[in-house]
């Protein structure tokens, strides 16, 4: 039955892990803190105005005949309300984010909500001689139910205590038994309505926060997937070095920059010698492992700011050396060749008995309006000349 009522009023909460509940309640409490700050300012300001108004009326009309101490009661109550509101404002502060919300804030919100509601109930009882019924109490509980979202047990405790305080004060100040019965019944119904309203708003806000949290989580997951796809589209999946797409974009930028600055740009075309024979002899898995080791070695040797080593295709790699002269590029190429040779990867089909590389070097100062195609062809031809000269060596364009 209770479950059906919860579904009917939309107050059934989703089943969530404890850590998610804690995070949601911290956000909910933070909202309560700031809304209650606004209500505290309004309560303090309104009661100060009413204190001035009541004082003016007291100076004109004097004390009520039937209730000579009524004005003193009202003044004390309004001063206590102002003091309570200001004390809350001083104690709660302005938490910057939900992570700083703790048990102290939850207690403050609950206590101040009860404090303001009981003050409103007391004010309602004090003005009974003016036959206004429970209208001030109605306004108080409905405003609090709409603005301060409390969990079920705390909400029940706060509104039950408030109504009991109102009932006790009405029994003291209300002389008309018929009016007293009517006020008690009306206030009880209004308190129940406020509880239902608070529950609906509380659950609705929790679900809204949960939906926002889930949406943020999905957006983060989508962003991570997009970033992973972006990385995959720019990096070679096997060797982990930049692929042709990243190489083409990098070449376009570096070529233009070198042309503007009139700086040299050097290419090293690198090819693993007898790689087809290596695959045939040791298998494709061993060939993939060989590619990975060679790529890591070449990248480690040529790792300088502004340089790029990319997989050009198959067993070929291209090193783009920004601001590097021919002589400096030769030295770097020789270090790369020796580093691969020193890996000592066995290769029965090679005259060296080990995996080696052949390198072709080409260098020039780019000219505005031209492209890197000519320099790439020159590096490629130099690399093939190194192969024809016996492999495991570096050749450069004339």
C-alpha positions in Angstrom: 0.0 0.0 0.0 2.8 2.4 1.0 4.7 1.6 -2.2 1.6 2.3 -4.3 1.2 5.7 -2.6 4.8 6.5 -3.2 4.4 5.7 -6.9 1.2 7.7 -7.0 2.8 10.8 -5.6 6.1 10.2 -7.3 8.0 10.0 -4.0 9.7 6.6 -4.5 13.5 7.1 -4.5 15.8 5.2 -6.8 18.0 2.4 -5.4 21.5 3.8 -5.3 24.8 2.8 -3.6 25.6 4.6 -0.3 28.4 6.7 -1.7 26.1 8.1 -4.4 23.4 8.9 -1.8 26.0 10.8 0.3 27.0 12.8 -2.7 23.4 13.6 -3.6 22.5 14.6 0.0 25.6 16.9 0.2 24.3 18.7 -2.9 20.8 18.8 -1.5 22.0 20.2 1.9 24.1 22.8 0.1 20.9 24.0 -1.7 19.1 24.1 1.7 21.9 26.1 3.2 21.7 28.8 0.6 17.9 28.9 0.5 17.7 29.1 4.3 20.3 31.9 4.2 17.9 33.9 2.0 14.9 33.0 4.3 17.0 34.1 7.4 17.8 37.5 5.8 14.1 37.9 5.0 13.0 36.8 8.5 15.4 39.2 10.2 14.5 42.2 7.9 10.8 41.6 8.1 10.8 41.2 11.9 12.8 44.4 12.3 10.2 46.3 10.3 7.4 44.7 12.3 9.1 45.6 15.6 9.1 49.3 14.5 5.5 49.0 13.4 4.3 47.3 16.6 6.2 49.9 18.7 4.5 52.7 16.8 1.1 51.1 17.4 1.8 50.6 21.0 2.7 54.2 21.5 -0.6 55.2 19.9 -3.0 52.6 21.4 -1.2 51.4 24.5 -1.5 47.8 25.9 -4.5 45.6 25.1 -7.0 45.5 27.8 -7.4 41.7 27.8 -3.7 40.9 27.1 -1.6 43.7 28.7 1.6 41.8 28.2 0.9 40.8 24.5 3.1 43.5 23.0 6.0 42.4 25.3 5.5 38.8 24.2 5.5 39.8 20.5 8.5 42.0 20.9 10.5 39.2 22.6 9.4 36.7 20.0 10.5 39.0 17.1 13.8 39.8 18.7 14.4 36.1 19.2 13.6 35.4 15.6 16.0 38.1 14.4 18.7 36.8 16.8 18.2 33.2 15.6 18.3 34.2 11.9 21.5 36.2 12.4 23.1 33.4 14.5 22.4 31.0 11.6 23.9 33.4 9.1 27.1 33.7 11.2 27.4 30.0 11.9 26.7 28.5 8.5 29.0 30.7 6.4 29.0 30.3 2.6 30.4 26.9 1.7 32.1 27.1 -1.7 31.2 23.6 -2.9 29.3 20.5 -1.9 32.4 18.7 -0.8 32.6 21.0 2.2 29.1 20.2 3.4 29.0 18.0 6.5 27.0 16.9 9.4 27.2 20.4 11.0 25.4 21.9 8.1 22.7 19.3 8.2 22.1 19.9 11.9 22.1 23.7 11.4 19.6 23.5 8.6 17.3 21.2 10.7 17.6 23.2 13.9 17.0 26.6 12.2 14.1 25.3 10.2 12.5 24.1 13.4 13.4 27.4 15.2 11.8 29.6 12.5 8.7 27.4 12.3 8.2 27.3 16.1 8.6 31.1 16.1 5.9 31.4 13.4 3.7 29.1 15.4 4.2 31.2 18.5 3.4 34.4 16.6 0.2 32.7 15.3 -0.9 31.9 18.9 0.0 35.4 20.1 -2.3 37.2 17.6 -5.3 35.0 18.3 -7.1 37.9 20.1 -7.3 39.5 16.7 -9.2 36.5 15.2 -6.9 35.8 12.3 -7.0 32.0 12.7 -3.9 30.1 11.7 -3.0 32.0 8.5 0.5 33.0 9.7 1.2 29.4 10.6 -0.1 28.3 7.1 2.3 30.7 5.4 5.2 29.6 7.5 4.9 25.8 7.0 4.2 26.1 3.3 7.1 28.4 2.7 9.5 26.1 4.6 8.1 23.0 2.9 8.7 24.6 -0.5 12.2 26.0 0.2 13.9 23.7 2.7 14.0 20.0 1.5 14.4 17.7 4.5 14.5 13.9 4.5 11.4 12.0 5.6 12.3 11.4 9.3 13.7 14.8 9.9 10.8 16.4 8.1 8.3 14.4 10.2 10.1 15.4 13.4 10.3 19.1 12.5 6.7 19.5 11.5 5.3 17.3 14.3 7.2 19.4 16.9 6.1 22.6 15.3 2.4 21.5 15.4 2.7 20.4 19.0 4.2 23.8 19.9 1.3 25.5 18.1 -1.3 23.3 19.8 0.1 24.0 23.2 0.2 27.8 22.7 -3.3 27.8 21.2 -4.6 26.0 24.3 -3.2 28.9 26.3 -4.1 31.9 24.2 -7.3 30.9 22.5 -10.4 31.4 24.7 -13.1 30.4 22.2 -13.4 26.6 22.3 -15.1 26.4 18.9 -12.4 28.5 17.3 -9.7 26.5 19.1 -11.1 23.2 17.7 -11.2 24.7 14.3 -7.7 26.1 14.5 -6.3 22.8 15.8 -8.0 20.8 13.0 -7.0 23.2 10.3 -3.4 23.4 11.5 -3.1 19.6 11.6 -4.4 19.3 8.1 -2.0 22.0 6.9 0.9 20.3 8.6 0.1 17.1 6.9 -0.2 18.9 3.6 3.2 20.6 4.2 4.8 17.2 5.0 3.5 15.7 1.7 4.6 18.8 -0.2 8.1 18.7 1.4 8.4 15.0 0.5 7.4 15.5 -3.1 9.8 18.4 -3.6 12.6 16.6 -1.7 12.3 13.4 -3.8 11.9 15.4 -7.0 15.1 17.4 -6.3 17.0 14.3 -5.4 16.0 12.7 -8.7 16.9 15.8 -10.6 20.4 15.8 -9.0 20.8 12.1 -9.7 19.8 12.7 -13.3 22.3 15.5 -13.6 24.9 13.3 -12.0 24.2 10.5 -14.5 24.2 12.9 -17.4 27.6 14.4 -16.3 28.9 10.8 -15.9 27.7 9.9 -19.4 29.2 13.1 -20.9 32.5 12.3 -19.2 32.5 8.8 -20.5 31.6 10.0 -24.0 34.4 12.6 -23.8 36.9 9.9 -22.7 35.8 7.7 -25.6 36.1 10.6 -28.1 39.6 11.4 -26.7 40.6 7.7 -27.0 39.3 7.7 -30.6 41.2 10.9 -31.3 44.4 9.4 -29.9 43.8 6.2 -32.0 43.4 8.3 -35.1 46.7 10.0 -34.6 48.9 7.2 -33.3 50.0 3.9 -34.8 48.2 1.1 -32.9 51.1 -1.4 -33.1 54.2 0.7 -32.5 52.7 3.6 -30.4 54.5 6.2 -32.6 52.6 8.9 -34.6 50.9 7.6 -37.7 50.6 9.1 -41.2 47.7 11.3 -40.3 49.6 13.0 -37.5 52.7 13.1 -39.7 50.9 14.9 -42.5 49.5 17.6 -40.2 52.8 18.0 -38.5 54.7 18.3 -41.8 52.3 21.0 -43.0 52.8 23.1 -39.9 56.6 22.6 -39.7 57.1 23.3 -43.4 55.3 26.6 -43.1 57.2 27.5 -39.9 60.6 26.6 -41.4 59.7 28.7 -44.5 58.8 31.7 -42.4 61.9 31.4 -40.3 64.2 30.3 -43.1 65.4 27.4 -41.0 66.6 24.0 -42.3 64.3 21.0 -42.2 65.8 17.5 -42.5 64.1 14.1 -43.2 65.4 10.7 -42.3 63.7 7.9 -44.1 64.3 4.6 -42.2 63.6 1.1 -43.4 64.2 -2.2 -41.6 66.5 -4.4 -43.8 65.2 -7.8 -45.1 62.0 -7.4 -43.1 60.0 -9.7 -45.3 62.6 -12.4 -44.8 62.4 -11.8 -41.1 58.6 -12.3 -41.1 58.9 -15.5 -43.2 61.5 -17.0 -40.9 60.1 -16.0 -37.5 56.4 -15.4 -38.1 54.3 -12.3 -38.1 54.0 -12.1 -34.3 57.8 -11.9 -34.0 57.7 -9.3 -36.8 55.3 -7.2 -34.9 57.5 -7.4 -31.8 60.5 -6.4 -33.9 58.7 -3.4 -35.2 57.7 -2.3 -31.7 61.3 -2.6 -30.4 62.8 -0.8 -33.4 60.2 2.1 -33.2 60.9 2.5 -29.5 64.6 2.6 -30.0 64.4 5.1 -32.9 62.1 7.4 -30.9 64.3 7.2 -27.8 67.4 8.3 -29.8 65.6 11.0 -31.8 63.6 12.4 -28.9 64.3 16.2 -29.2 61.9 19.1 -28.9 60.3 19.9 -32.3 61.3 16.5 -33.8 58.8 13.8 -34.8 59.3 10.1 -35.6 56.3 8.5 -37.4 55.5 5.2 -38.9 55.5 5.9 -42.7 54.1 2.5 -43.7 54.9 -1.2 -43.3 58.5 -1.3 -41.9 59.3 2.3 -42.9 59.7 5.2 -40.5 60.2 8.9 -41.1 62.1 11.2 -38.7 61.3 14.9 -39.2 64.1 17.0 -37.7 63.2 20.7 -37.3 65.9 23.3 -37.5 68.5 20.6 -38.1 71.4 20.9 -40.5 72.7 18.1 -42.7 75.7 17.5 -40.5 73.6 17.3 -37.3 71.1 15.0 -39.1 73.9 12.7 -40.2 75.1 12.3 -36.7 71.6 11.6 -35.4 71.0 9.1 -38.2 74.2 7.2 -37.3 73.2 7.0 -33.7 69.9 5.6 -34.8 71.5 3.0 -37.0 73.9 1.9 -34.2 71.1 1.8 -31.6 69.1 -0.6 -33.7 72.2 -2.8 -34.4 72.9 -2.9 -30.7 69.4 -4.3 -30.0 70.9 -7.7 -31.2 67.6 -8.9 -32.6 68.6 -12.2 -34.3 67.9 -12.3 -38.1 69.3 -15.3 -39.9 68.4 -13.8 -43.3 70.6 -10.7 -42.8 74.3 -10.7 -43.6 74.9 -9.1 -40.2 73.0 -11.9 -38.4 71.0 -9.1 -36.7 68.2 -6.7 -37.5 69.5 -3.6 -39.1 68.1 -0.4 -40.8 69.0 1.6 -43.8 68.6 5.4 -43.7 68.1 8.1 -46.3 68.8 11.7 -45.4 67.5 14.8 -47.3 67.7 18.4 -46.0 66.7 21.9 -47.3 65.5 25.3 -46.3 61.8 25.3 -47.3 60.4 28.0 -49.6 57.0 29.6 -49.2 54.5 28.2 -51.6 56.2 24.8 -51.9 55.5 21.5 -50.2 57.4 18.7 -48.6 56.8 16.2 -51.4 60.1 16.9 -53.1 62.1 16.5 -49.9 60.3 13.3 -49.1 61.2 11.8 -52.5 64.8 12.8 -52.0 65.0 11.1 -48.6 63.3 8.0 -50.1 65.8 7.8 -53.0 68.7 8.3 -50.6 67.3 5.4 -48.5 67.2 3.1 -51.5 70.7 4.1 -52.4 71.8 3.0 -48.9 70.1 -0.4 -49.5 71.9 -0.8 -52.9 75.2 0.0 -51.3 74.9 -2.9 -48.9 72.3 -1.9 -46.3 72.9 -1.1 -42.6 74.1 2.4 -43.6 73.1 6.0 -44.0 73.1 7.7 -47.4 72.1 11.3 -48.1 70.8 13.2 -51.1 73.4 15.0 -53.2 
